[in-house]
């Protein structure tokens, strides 16, 4: 399992990569009063949740530290500024400056998003990171977001294999999935249909209640360490492994590219080299 130190370094490196990518286009210093205005970040999870504490909060803290407080970010729980499915649009509209977005939530808009979110039978975490940072993955991802929505993005987190299901029913074979109402996202939703299940896409914040009230029969969502805090095991008897539907997963993040001076953008790029290869 990824250590806290590794996650912290990844968070710092991500902040550096993000800042360098986003702010590298700045051409003039910004006024001090403008620089102190906090950027608004919308998330697809509640503030204080496991995913927030592992990825989102460290990113906010690292951005503050790497800019000597020049760039401040205020994070908002899912549903305050945007729901998980329209966060990209809210950034375009100026409601939020940054979105932590799970690509699978936009799979219906473009199937490429399903690839970025992690595919059944796809790459594990190590392979995914190598593709992003050492192969063509990162370049293709940035070009895709730029061409489709004029976004500047950076990978902001990756997780290991997910739990296959928190379920009210025991699953011993593919036949057991038939007729089940299952919360999921991305390409796996289409696969579940072919297996005879009924996929349901819903916000992460609604999963617990849906399981508790048996609105759904089962749900897949992230990893054991995160789900333990969310308490799904308390309302659904069975925990099904392994998560063949998602060997790894990633989040993406976007921000406007005009909030900090060009001199600091150069400094961020130098820091990026030190973090990754120093």
Buried (B, 14 or more C-beta within 10 A) or exposed (E): EBEEEEBBBBBBBBBBBBBBBBBBEBEEEBEEEEBEEEBBBBBBBBBEBBBBBBBBBBBBBBBBEBBEEBBBBEBBBBBBBBBBBBBBBBBBEEBBBBBBBBBBBBBBEBEBBBBBBBBBEBBEBEBBBEBBEEEEBBEBBBEBBEEBBEBBBBBBBBBBBBBBBBBBBEBEEEEBBEEBBBBBBBBBBBBBEEBEBBBBBBBBBBBBEBBEEEBBBBBBBBBBEBBEEBEBBEBBEEBBEEBEBBBBBBBBBBBBBEBBBBEBBEBBBEBBEEBEEE
